[in-house]
Amino acid sequence: MTYVLLLLLNLAIGWWNCRVIGEVWDESKFVGGYMRVLVWCAAVQSAVAFSSVLVVLLGIGAYLSGHLTLAQAEAVQGLWYLLVIFPAVGTGLVLTINSLITAWRERSMASIGVAAWNTFSTLRNLHGASEALPKVWEKVSNALKDNKNGKSTAIIVLALLAVLGGVVLTAALIRYYARRAEVPMAVQA
């Protein structure tokens, strides 16, 4: 049950990030620089969040339909993890540093709450990655070496589909919210 709640939380955070990104998308293109970096970091975080839900659904679906064994379905999730952990941690660090700076400047409950969540999330990801990477690498390597009936290809394709699905969903939501946003006059010119 906790796992399902975490997936729902990832989905909600990814969606919220896309909404916020969409509202400042055009402005960030106009302003550029640090603002644009932050917007792209948040977009990467959203894509990872959405793909985390997709990889679980794809893995469970492939397992329940009999296309993959449980170990192979776990390898799909492991390969997805290997694909997203470095972008997730890198962009998370950038966003965490920015939120700490914002919390220091504003000293509001909202900015402090965001900084606390980002710090917790980044530290959890760093700690988790340091412990999990060797085990996940070994599990995925073994599953890909054990290529029964071309299942290695299925493992790779499903992991890539989850990542691509997260990216496509993120891009679509950002575009949707960007079209709805009021663009400042300076950006419209």
PyMOL commands that place a pseudoatom at each C-alpha (Angstrom):
pseudoatom trace, name=CA, resn=MET, resi=1, chain=A, elem=C, hetatm=0, pos=[0.000, 0.000, 0.000]
pseudoatom trace, name=CA, resn=THR, resi=2, chain=A, elem=C, hetatm=0, pos=[2.853, 2.380, 0.816]
pseudoatom trace, name=CA, resn=TYR, resi=3, chain=A, elem=C, hetatm=0, pos=[4.325, 1.733, -2.631]
pseudoatom trace, name=CA, resn=VAL, resi=4, chain=A, elem=C, hetatm=0, pos=[1.032, 2.689, -4.298]
pseudoatom trace, name=CA, resn=LEU, resi=5, chain=A, elem=C, hetatm=0, pos=[0.842, 5.881, -2.229]
pseudoatom trace, name=CA, resn=LEU, resi=6, chain=A, elem=C, hetatm=0, pos=[4.402, 6.792, -3.267]
pseudoatom trace, name=CA, resn=LEU, resi=7, chain=A, elem=C, hetatm=0, pos=[3.506, 6.256, -6.925]
pseudoatom trace, name=CA, resn=LEU, resi=8, chain=A, elem=C, hetatm=0, pos=[0.433, 8.470, -6.506]
pseudoatom trace, name=CA, resn=LEU, resi=9, chain=A, elem=C, hetatm=0, pos=[2.585, 11.097, -4.794]
pseudoatom trace, name=CA, resn=ASN, resi=10, chain=A, elem=C, hetatm=0, pos=[5.059, 10.956, -7.705]
pseudoatom trace, name=CA, resn=LEU, resi=11, chain=A, elem=C, hetatm=0, pos=[2.173, 11.369, -10.129]
pseudoatom trace, name=CA, resn=ALA, resi=12, chain=A, elem=C, hetatm=0, pos=[0.801, 14.368, -8.220]
pseudoatom trace, name=CA, resn=ILE, resi=13, chain=A, elem=C, hetatm=0, pos=[4.207, 16.054, -7.905]
pseudoatom trace, name=CA, resn=GLY, resi=14, chain=A, elem=C, hetatm=0, pos=[4.960, 15.470, -11.589]
pseudoatom trace, name=CA, resn=TRP, resi=15, chain=A, elem=C, hetatm=0, pos=[1.614, 16.969, -12.568]
pseudoatom trace, name=CA, resn=TRP, resi=16, chain=A, elem=C, hetatm=0, pos=[2.048, 19.959, -10.261]
pseudoatom trace, name=CA, resn=ASN, resi=17, chain=A, elem=C, hetatm=0, pos=[5.558, 20.580, -11.607]
pseudoatom trace, name=CA, resn=CYS, resi=18, chain=A, elem=C, hetatm=0, pos=[4.217, 20.562, -15.171]
pseudoatom trace, name=CA, resn=ARG, resi=19, chain=A, elem=C, hetatm=0, pos=[1.556, 23.082, -14.242]
pseudoatom trace, name=CA, resn=VAL, resi=20, chain=A, elem=C, hetatm=0, pos=[4.090, 25.432, -12.636]
pseudoatom trace, name=CA, resn=ILE, resi=21, chain=A, elem=C, hetatm=0, pos=[6.557, 24.949, -15.496]
pseudoatom trace, name=CA, resn=GLY, resi=22, chain=A, elem=C, hetatm=0, pos=[3.853, 25.635, -18.073]
pseudoatom trace, name=CA, resn=GLU, resi=23, chain=A, elem=C, hetatm=0, pos=[2.910, 28.884, -16.366]
pseudoatom trace, name=CA, resn=VAL, resi=24, chain=A, elem=C, hetatm=0, pos=[6.463, 30.231, -16.742]
pseudoatom trace, name=CA, resn=TRP, resi=25, chain=A, elem=C, hetatm=0, pos=[7.564, 28.361, -19.892]
pseudoatom trace, name=CA, resn=ASP, resi=26, chain=A, elem=C, hetatm=0, pos=[7.365, 31.280, -22.343]
pseudoatom trace, name=CA, resn=GLU, resi=27, chain=A, elem=C, hetatm=0, pos=[8.772, 33.715, -19.815]
pseudoatom trace, name=CA, resn=SER, resi=28, chain=A, elem=C, hetatm=0, pos=[11.716, 31.395, -19.154]
pseudoatom trace, name=CA, resn=LYS, resi=29, chain=A, elem=C, hetatm=0, pos=[12.448, 31.224, -22.888]
pseudoatom trace, name=CA, resn=PHE, resi=30, chain=A, elem=C, hetatm=0, pos=[12.489, 35.017, -23.010]
pseudoatom trace, name=CA, resn=VAL, resi=31, chain=A, elem=C, hetatm=0, pos=[14.540, 35.511, -19.829]
pseudoatom trace, name=CA, resn=GLY, resi=32, chain=A, elem=C, hetatm=0, pos=[16.828, 32.511, -20.320]
pseudoatom trace, name=CA, resn=GLY, resi=33, chain=A, elem=C, hetatm=0, pos=[19.773, 31.881, -18.020]
pseudoatom trace, name=CA, resn=TYR, resi=34, chain=A, elem=C, hetatm=0, pos=[19.240, 30.522, -14.535]
pseudoatom trace, name=CA, resn=MET, resi=35, chain=A, elem=C, hetatm=0, pos=[15.452, 30.620, -14.826]
pseudoatom trace, name=CA, resn=ARG, resi=36, chain=A, elem=C, hetatm=0, pos=[15.589, 28.413, -17.917]
pseudoatom trace, name=CA, resn=VAL, resi=37, chain=A, elem=C, hetatm=0, pos=[17.909, 25.948, -16.157]
pseudoatom trace, name=CA, resn=LEU, resi=38, chain=A, elem=C, hetatm=0, pos=[15.459, 25.673, -13.256]
pseudoatom trace, name=CA, resn=VAL, resi=39, chain=A, elem=C, hetatm=0, pos=[12.523, 25.128, -15.601]
pseudoatom trace, name=CA, resn=TRP, resi=40, chain=A, elem=C, hetatm=0, pos=[14.357, 22.342, -17.431]
pseudoatom trace, name=CA, resn=CYS, resi=41, chain=A, elem=C, hetatm=0, pos=[15.436, 20.739, -14.139]
pseudoatom trace, name=CA, resn=ALA, resi=42, chain=A, elem=C, hetatm=0, pos=[11.813, 20.688, -13.005]
pseudoatom trace, name=CA, resn=ALA, resi=43, chain=A, elem=C, hetatm=0, pos=[10.775, 19.222, -16.373]
pseudoatom trace, name=CA, resn=VAL, resi=44, chain=A, elem=C, hetatm=0, pos=[13.299, 16.397, -15.944]
pseudoatom trace, name=CA, resn=GLN, resi=45, chain=A, elem=C, hetatm=0, pos=[11.935, 15.755, -12.448]
pseudoatom trace, name=CA, resn=SER, resi=46, chain=A, elem=C, hetatm=0, pos=[8.401, 15.550, -13.852]
pseudoatom trace, name=CA, resn=ALA, resi=47, chain=A, elem=C, hetatm=0, pos=[9.439, 13.140, -16.587]
pseudoatom trace, name=CA, resn=VAL, resi=48, chain=A, elem=C, hetatm=0, pos=[11.115, 10.908, -13.997]
pseudoatom trace, name=CA, resn=ALA, resi=49, chain=A, elem=C, hetatm=0, pos=[8.022, 11.043, -11.771]
pseudoatom trace, name=CA, resn=PHE, resi=50, chain=A, elem=C, hetatm=0, pos=[5.654, 10.078, -14.587]
pseudoatom trace, name=CA, resn=SER, resi=51, chain=A, elem=C, hetatm=0, pos=[7.974, 7.391, -15.885]
pseudoatom trace, name=CA, resn=SER, resi=52, chain=A, elem=C, hetatm=0, pos=[8.202, 5.870, -12.386]
pseudoatom trace, name=CA, resn=VAL, resi=53, chain=A, elem=C, hetatm=0, pos=[4.486, 5.151, -12.570]
pseudoatom trace, name=CA, resn=LEU, resi=54, chain=A, elem=C, hetatm=0, pos=[4.672, 3.952, -16.167]
pseudoatom trace, name=CA, resn=VAL, resi=55, chain=A, elem=C, hetatm=0, pos=[7.534, 1.523, -15.518]
pseudoatom trace, name=CA, resn=VAL, resi=56, chain=A, elem=C, hetatm=0, pos=[5.571, -0.143, -12.725]
pseudoatom trace, name=CA, resn=LEU, resi=57, chain=A, elem=C, hetatm=0, pos=[2.470, -0.450, -14.905]
pseudoatom trace, name=CA, resn=LEU, resi=58, chain=A, elem=C, hetatm=0, pos=[4.467, -1.799, -17.859]
pseudoatom trace, name=CA, resn=GLY, resi=59, chain=A, elem=C, hetatm=0, pos=[6.411, -4.264, -15.717]
pseudoatom trace, name=CA, resn=ILE, resi=60, chain=A, elem=C, hetatm=0, pos=[3.319, -5.544, -13.921]
pseudoatom trace, name=CA, resn=GLY, resi=61, chain=A, elem=C, hetatm=0, pos=[1.435, -5.757, -17.208]
pseudoatom trace, name=CA, resn=ALA, resi=62, chain=A, elem=C, hetatm=0, pos=[4.213, -7.745, -18.891]
pseudoatom trace, name=CA, resn=TYR, resi=63, chain=A, elem=C, hetatm=0, pos=[4.445, -10.078, -15.899]
pseudoatom trace, name=CA, resn=LEU, resi=64, chain=A, elem=C, hetatm=0, pos=[0.702, -10.629, -15.453]
pseudoatom trace, name=CA, resn=SER, resi=65, chain=A, elem=C, hetatm=0, pos=[0.249, -11.266, -19.179]
pseudoatom trace, name=CA, resn=GLY, resi=66, chain=A, elem=C, hetatm=0, pos=[2.982, -13.908, -19.052]
pseudoatom trace, name=CA, resn=HIS, resi=67, chain=A, elem=C, hetatm=0, pos=[5.388, -12.081, -21.356]
pseudoatom trace, name=CA, resn=LEU, resi=68, chain=A, elem=C, hetatm=0, pos=[8.043, -11.682, -18.643]
pseudoatom trace, name=CA, resn=THR, resi=69, chain=A, elem=C, hetatm=0, pos=[9.007, -13.565, -15.523]
pseudoatom trace, name=CA, resn=LEU, resi=70, chain=A, elem=C, hetatm=0, pos=[8.986, -11.735, -12.213]
pseudoatom trace, name=CA, resn=ALA, resi=71, chain=A, elem=C, hetatm=0, pos=[12.792, -11.411, -12.346]
pseudoatom trace, name=CA, resn=GLN, resi=72, chain=A, elem=C, hetatm=0, pos=[12.582, -9.941, -15.853]
pseudoatom trace, name=CA, resn=ALA, resi=73, chain=A, elem=C, hetatm=0, pos=[9.843, -7.497, -14.804]
pseudoatom trace, name=CA, resn=GLU, resi=74, chain=A, elem=C, hetatm=0, pos=[12.066, -6.428, -11.911]
pseudoatom trace, name=CA, resn=ALA, resi=75, chain=A, elem=C, hetatm=0, pos=[14.907, -5.983, -14.413]
pseudoatom trace, name=CA, resn=VAL, resi=76, chain=A, elem=C, hetatm=0, pos=[12.703, -3.576, -16.395]
pseudoatom trace, name=CA, resn=GLN, resi=77, chain=A, elem=C, hetatm=0, pos=[12.333, -1.450, -13.289]
pseudoatom trace, name=CA, resn=GLY, resi=78, chain=A, elem=C, hetatm=0, pos=[16.053, -1.808, -12.535]
pseudoatom trace, name=CA, resn=LEU, resi=79, chain=A, elem=C, hetatm=0, pos=[17.077, -0.678, -16.016]
pseudoatom trace, name=CA, resn=TRP, resi=80, chain=A, elem=C, hetatm=0, pos=[14.672, 2.249, -15.772]
pseudoatom trace, name=CA, resn=TYR, resi=81, chain=A, elem=C, hetatm=0, pos=[16.317, 3.178, -12.461]
pseudoatom trace, name=CA, resn=LEU, resi=82, chain=A, elem=C, hetatm=0, pos=[19.774, 3.078, -14.040]
pseudoatom trace, name=CA, resn=LEU, resi=83, chain=A, elem=C, hetatm=0, pos=[18.540, 5.342, -16.843]
pseudoatom trace, name=CA, resn=VAL, resi=84, chain=A, elem=C, hetatm=0, pos=[16.940, 7.980, -14.614]
pseudoatom trace, name=CA, resn=ILE, resi=85, chain=A, elem=C, hetatm=0, pos=[18.890, 8.088, -11.355]
pseudoatom trace, name=CA, resn=PHE, resi=86, chain=A, elem=C, hetatm=0, pos=[21.711, 10.362, -12.531]
pseudoatom trace, name=CA, resn=PRO, resi=87, chain=A, elem=C, hetatm=0, pos=[19.427, 12.939, -14.209]
pseudoatom trace, name=CA, resn=ALA, resi=88, chain=A, elem=C, hetatm=0, pos=[17.084, 12.771, -11.194]
pseudoatom trace, name=CA, resn=VAL, resi=89, chain=A, elem=C, hetatm=0, pos=[19.867, 13.338, -8.670]
pseudoatom trace, name=CA, resn=GLY, resi=90, chain=A, elem=C, hetatm=0, pos=[21.607, 16.018, -10.759]
pseudoatom trace, name=CA, resn=THR, resi=91, chain=A, elem=C, hetatm=0, pos=[18.501, 18.083, -11.374]
pseudoatom trace, name=CA, resn=GLY, resi=92, chain=A, elem=C, hetatm=0, pos=[17.372, 17.451, -7.802]
pseudoatom trace, name=CA, resn=LEU, resi=93, chain=A, elem=C, hetatm=0, pos=[20.592, 18.966, -6.485]
pseudoatom trace, name=CA, resn=VAL, resi=94, chain=A, elem=C, hetatm=0, pos=[20.117, 22.087, -8.618]
pseudoatom trace, name=CA, resn=LEU, resi=95, chain=A, elem=C, hetatm=0, pos=[16.500, 22.488, -7.485]
pseudoatom trace, name=CA, resn=THR, resi=96, chain=A, elem=C, hetatm=0, pos=[17.390, 21.817, -3.847]
pseudoatom trace, name=CA, resn=ILE, resi=97, chain=A, elem=C, hetatm=0, pos=[20.109, 24.459, -3.828]
pseudoatom trace, name=CA, resn=ASN, resi=98, chain=A, elem=C, hetatm=0, pos=[17.720, 26.938, -5.439]
pseudoatom trace, name=CA, resn=SER, resi=99, chain=A, elem=C, hetatm=0, pos=[14.956, 26.162, -2.936]
pseudoatom trace, name=CA, resn=LEU, resi=100, chain=A, elem=C, hetatm=0, pos=[17.364, 26.597, -0.010]
pseudoatom trace, name=CA, resn=ILE, resi=101, chain=A, elem=C, hetatm=0, pos=[18.418, 29.992, -1.396]
pseudoatom trace, name=CA, resn=THR, resi=102, chain=A, elem=C, hetatm=0, pos=[14.755, 30.968, -1.852]
pseudoatom trace, name=CA, resn=ALA, resi=103, chain=A, elem=C, hetatm=0, pos=[13.864, 29.821, 1.676]
pseudoatom trace, name=CA, resn=TRP, resi=104, chain=A, elem=C, hetatm=0, pos=[16.743, 31.855, 3.101]
pseudoatom trace, name=CA, resn=ARG, resi=105, chain=A, elem=C, hetatm=0, pos=[15.645, 34.979, 1.204]
pseudoatom trace, name=CA, resn=GLU, resi=106, chain=A, elem=C, hetatm=0, pos=[11.883, 34.731, 1.735]
pseudoatom trace, name=CA, resn=ARG, resi=107, chain=A, elem=C, hetatm=0, pos=[11.716, 32.971, 5.105]
pseudoatom trace, name=CA, resn=SER, resi=108, chain=A, elem=C, hetatm=0, pos=[8.101, 32.007, 4.501]
pseudoatom trace, name=CA, resn=MET, resi=109, chain=A, elem=C, hetatm=0, pos=[6.521, 28.740, 5.612]
pseudoatom trace, name=CA, resn=ALA, resi=110, chain=A, elem=C, hetatm=0, pos=[5.859, 27.777, 1.997]
pseudoatom trace, name=CA, resn=SER, resi=111, chain=A, elem=C, hetatm=0, pos=[9.442, 28.331, 0.825]
pseudoatom trace, name=CA, resn=ILE, resi=112, chain=A, elem=C, hetatm=0, pos=[10.845, 26.590, 3.902]
pseudoatom trace, name=CA, resn=GLY, resi=113, chain=A, elem=C, hetatm=0, pos=[8.484, 23.656, 3.325]
pseudoatom trace, name=CA, resn=VAL, resi=114, chain=A, elem=C, hetatm=0, pos=[9.564, 23.335, -0.303]
pseudoatom trace, name=CA, resn=ALA, resi=115, chain=A, elem=C, hetatm=0, pos=[13.231, 23.532, 0.701]
pseudoatom trace, name=CA, resn=ALA, resi=116, chain=A, elem=C, hetatm=0, pos=[12.718, 20.896, 3.392]
pseudoatom trace, name=CA, resn=TRP, resi=117, chain=A, elem=C, hetatm=0, pos=[10.956, 18.533, 0.978]
pseudoatom trace, name=CA, resn=ASN, resi=118, chain=A, elem=C, hetatm=0, pos=[13.569, 19.041, -1.757]
pseudoatom trace, name=CA, resn=THR, resi=119, chain=A, elem=C, hetatm=0, pos=[16.404, 18.494, 0.717]
pseudoatom trace, name=CA, resn=PHE, resi=120, chain=A, elem=C, hetatm=0, pos=[14.805, 15.317, 2.066]
pseudoatom trace, name=CA, resn=SER, resi=121, chain=A, elem=C, hetatm=0, pos=[14.092, 14.010, -1.422]
pseudoatom trace, name=CA, resn=THR, resi=122, chain=A, elem=C, hetatm=0, pos=[17.594, 14.736, -2.727]
pseudoatom trace, name=CA, resn=LEU, resi=123, chain=A, elem=C, hetatm=0, pos=[19.296, 13.209, 0.302]
pseudoatom trace, name=CA, resn=ARG, resi=124, chain=A, elem=C, hetatm=0, pos=[17.050, 10.150, 0.064]
pseudoatom trace, name=CA, resn=ASN, resi=125, chain=A, elem=C, hetatm=0, pos=[17.871, 9.773, -3.641]
pseudoatom trace, name=CA, resn=LEU, resi=126, chain=A, elem=C, hetatm=0, pos=[21.619, 10.160, -3.024]
pseudoatom trace, name=CA, resn=HIS, resi=127, chain=A, elem=C, hetatm=0, pos=[21.601, 7.665, -0.170]
pseudoatom trace, name=CA, resn=GLY, resi=128, chain=A, elem=C, hetatm=0, pos=[19.386, 5.236, -2.066]
pseudoatom trace, name=CA, resn=ALA, resi=129, chain=A, elem=C, hetatm=0, pos=[21.531, 5.449, -5.180]
pseudoatom trace, name=CA, resn=SER, resi=130, chain=A, elem=C, hetatm=0, pos=[24.748, 4.836, -3.271]
pseudoatom trace, name=CA, resn=GLU, resi=131, chain=A, elem=C, hetatm=0, pos=[23.303, 1.652, -1.802]
pseudoatom trace, name=CA, resn=ALA, resi=132, chain=A, elem=C, hetatm=0, pos=[21.197, 0.430, -4.718]
pseudoatom trace, name=CA, resn=LEU, resi=133, chain=A, elem=C, hetatm=0, pos=[23.322, 1.064, -7.808]
pseudoatom trace, name=CA, resn=PRO, resi=134, chain=A, elem=C, hetatm=0, pos=[25.694, -1.927, -7.465]
pseudoatom trace, name=CA, resn=LYS, resi=135, chain=A, elem=C, hetatm=0, pos=[22.827, -4.340, -6.697]
pseudoatom trace, name=CA, resn=VAL, resi=136, chain=A, elem=C, hetatm=0, pos=[20.599, -2.999, -9.455]
pseudoatom trace, name=CA, resn=TRP, resi=137, chain=A, elem=C, hetatm=0, pos=[23.456, -3.076, -11.965]
pseudoatom trace, name=CA, resn=GLU, resi=138, chain=A, elem=C, hetatm=0, pos=[24.158, -6.726, -11.137]
pseudoatom trace, name=CA, resn=LYS, resi=139, chain=A, elem=C, hetatm=0, pos=[20.480, -7.719, -11.311]
pseudoatom trace, name=CA, resn=VAL, resi=140, chain=A, elem=C, hetatm=0, pos=[19.950, -5.970, -14.651]
pseudoatom trace, name=CA, resn=SER, resi=141, chain=A, elem=C, hetatm=0, pos=[23.203, -7.349, -16.091]
pseudoatom trace, name=CA, resn=ASN, resi=142, chain=A, elem=C, hetatm=0, pos=[22.231, -10.887, -15.128]
pseudoatom trace, name=CA, resn=ALA, resi=143, chain=A, elem=C, hetatm=0, pos=[18.749, -10.509, -16.602]
pseudoatom trace, name=CA, resn=LEU, resi=144, chain=A, elem=C, hetatm=0, pos=[20.122, -9.127, -19.866]
pseudoatom trace, name=CA, resn=LYS, resi=145, chain=A, elem=C, hetatm=0, pos=[22.744, -11.903, -20.125]
pseudoatom trace, name=CA, resn=ASP, resi=146, chain=A, elem=C, hetatm=0, pos=[20.045, -14.528, -19.604]
pseudoatom trace, name=CA, resn=ASN, resi=147, chain=A, elem=C, hetatm=0, pos=[18.470, -13.806, -22.991]
pseudoatom trace, name=CA, resn=LYS, resi=148, chain=A, elem=C, hetatm=0, pos=[15.732, -16.443, -23.191]
pseudoatom trace, name=CA, resn=ASN, resi=149, chain=A, elem=C, hetatm=0, pos=[13.503, -15.977, -26.239]
pseudoatom trace, name=CA, resn=GLY, resi=150, chain=A, elem=C, hetatm=0, pos=[14.710, -12.415, -26.811]
pseudoatom trace, name=CA, resn=LYS, resi=151, chain=A, elem=C, hetatm=0, pos=[13.479, -11.202, -23.433]
pseudoatom trace, name=CA, resn=SER, resi=152, chain=A, elem=C, hetatm=0, pos=[16.497, -8.883, -23.126]
pseudoatom trace, name=CA, resn=THR, resi=153, chain=A, elem=C, hetatm=0, pos=[15.056, -6.808, -25.936]
pseudoatom trace, name=CA, resn=ALA, resi=154, chain=A, elem=C, hetatm=0, pos=[11.684, -6.675, -24.173]
pseudoatom trace, name=CA, resn=ILE, resi=155, chain=A, elem=C, hetatm=0, pos=[13.351, -5.534, -20.939]
pseudoatom trace, name=CA, resn=ILE, resi=156, chain=A, elem=C, hetatm=0, pos=[15.191, -2.734, -22.755]
pseudoatom trace, name=CA, resn=VAL, resi=157, chain=A, elem=C, hetatm=0, pos=[12.154, -1.670, -24.800]
pseudoatom trace, name=CA, resn=LEU, resi=158, chain=A, elem=C, hetatm=0, pos=[9.843, -1.515, -21.767]
pseudoatom trace, name=CA, resn=ALA, resi=159, chain=A, elem=C, hetatm=0, pos=[12.328, 0.531, -19.738]
pseudoatom trace, name=CA, resn=LEU, resi=160, chain=A, elem=C, hetatm=0, pos=[12.832, 2.930, -22.649]
pseudoatom trace, name=CA, resn=LEU, resi=161, chain=A, elem=C, hetatm=0, pos=[9.059, 3.157, -23.220]
pseudoatom trace, name=CA, resn=ALA, resi=162, chain=A, elem=C, hetatm=0, pos=[8.563, 4.158, -19.596]
pseudoatom trace, name=CA, resn=VAL, resi=163, chain=A, elem=C, hetatm=0, pos=[11.184, 6.913, -19.884]
pseudoatom trace, name=CA, resn=LEU, resi=164, chain=A, elem=C, hetatm=0, pos=[9.849, 8.082, -23.244]
pseudoatom trace, name=CA, resn=GLY, resi=165, chain=A, elem=C, hetatm=0, pos=[6.279, 8.010, -21.929]
pseudoatom trace, name=CA, resn=GLY, resi=166, chain=A, elem=C, hetatm=0, pos=[7.308, 10.189, -18.996]
pseudoatom trace, name=CA, resn=VAL, resi=167, chain=A, elem=C, hetatm=0, pos=[8.987, 12.658, -21.343]
pseudoatom trace, name=CA, resn=VAL, resi=168, chain=A, elem=C, hetatm=0, pos=[6.022, 12.794, -23.738]
pseudoatom trace, name=CA, resn=LEU, resi=169, chain=A, elem=C, hetatm=0, pos=[3.500, 13.246, -20.916]
pseudoatom trace, name=CA, resn=THR, resi=170, chain=A, elem=C, hetatm=0, pos=[5.646, 15.982, -19.372]
pseudoatom trace, name=CA, resn=ALA, resi=171, chain=A, elem=C, hetatm=0, pos=[5.994, 17.808, -22.694]
pseudoatom trace, name=CA, resn=ALA, resi=172, chain=A, elem=C, hetatm=0, pos=[2.254, 17.570, -23.402]
pseudoatom trace, name=CA, resn=LEU, resi=173, chain=A, elem=C, hetatm=0, pos=[1.283, 18.897, -19.970]
pseudoatom trace, name=CA, resn=ILE, resi=174, chain=A, elem=C, hetatm=0, pos=[3.820, 21.736, -20.114]
pseudoatom trace, name=CA, resn=ARG, resi=175, chain=A, elem=C, hetatm=0, pos=[2.468, 22.770, -23.530]
pseudoatom trace, name=CA, resn=TYR, resi=176, chain=A, elem=C, hetatm=0, pos=[-1.098, 22.577, -22.246]
pseudoatom trace, name=CA, resn=TYR, resi=177, chain=A, elem=C, hetatm=0, pos=[-0.404, 24.772, -19.229]
pseudoatom trace, name=CA, resn=ALA, resi=178, chain=A, elem=C, hetatm=0, pos=[1.820, 27.130, -21.253]
pseudoatom trace, name=CA, resn=ARG, resi=179, chain=A, elem=C, hetatm=0, pos=[-1.084, 27.802, -23.645]
pseudoatom trace, name=CA, resn=ARG, resi=180, chain=A, elem=C, hetatm=0, pos=[-3.343, 28.622, -20.688]
pseudoatom trace, name=CA, resn=ALA, resi=181, chain=A, elem=C, hetatm=0, pos=[-0.823, 30.917, -18.988]
pseudoatom trace, name=CA, resn=GLU, resi=182, chain=A, elem=C, hetatm=0, pos=[-0.992, 34.671, -19.156]
pseudoatom trace, name=CA, resn=VAL, resi=183, chain=A, elem=C, hetatm=0, pos=[2.211, 35.830, -20.793]
pseudoatom trace, name=CA, resn=PRO, resi=184, chain=A, elem=C, hetatm=0, pos=[3.736, 39.116, -19.563]
pseudoatom trace, name=CA, resn=MET, resi=185, chain=A, elem=C, hetatm=0, pos=[3.666, 41.928, -22.152]
pseudoatom trace, name=CA, resn=ALA, resi=186, chain=A, elem=C, hetatm=0, pos=[7.469, 42.085, -22.331]
pseudoatom trace, name=CA, resn=VAL, resi=187, chain=A, elem=C, hetatm=0, pos=[7.565, 38.430, -23.404]
pseudoatom trace, name=CA, resn=GLN, resi=188, chain=A, elem=C, hetatm=0, pos=[4.821, 38.881, -26.015]
pseudoatom trace, name=CA, resn=ALA, resi=189, chain=A, elem=C, hetatm=0, pos=[6.766, 41.587, -27.859]
for i in range(1, 189): cmd.bond("trace and resi %d" % i, "trace and resi %d" % (i + 1))
show_as sticks, trace
zoom trace
